[in-house]
Amino acid sequence: MWGRNVYDSISKFLQFQLTVNIVAVIVAFTGACITQDSPLKAVQMLWVNLIMDTFASLALATEPPSESLLLRKPYGRNKPLISRTMMKNILGHAVYQLTLIFTLLFVGEKLGHARRSAHQRL
């Protein structure tokens, strides 16, 4: 039961970390190429990694095992740690986060001006 819980926790942690790091690298690289200045400075990247590592590891390490873990079949020795479903989840969340971040980065100022001018009319 504990072994399956540890495996599931490691799997969840990897999925979370890969998503965050893929998004951070793409934002830093693409933003630097387009705007000639990285939207995330080195210190900001370090803080993102520190906070994401700390909270993710605390959340996943404190999850207790349940009896339902014993009802499923054990994973084989040759099963990959990152499954096809996990890869789809990682890429799907990364695309969603990148869409939001790039929208805020490139169109956010225009959205802010439109909102301010609407409030000024009131």
Protein Blocks (a to p, Z undefined) as FASTA:
>chain_A
ZZmmmmmmmmmmmmmmmmmmmmmmmmmmmmmmmnopafbdfklmmmmmmmmmmmmmmmmm
mpccdfklmmpccddfklcfbdfklmmmmmmmmmmmmmmmmmmmmmmmmmmmmmmmmmmm
ZZ
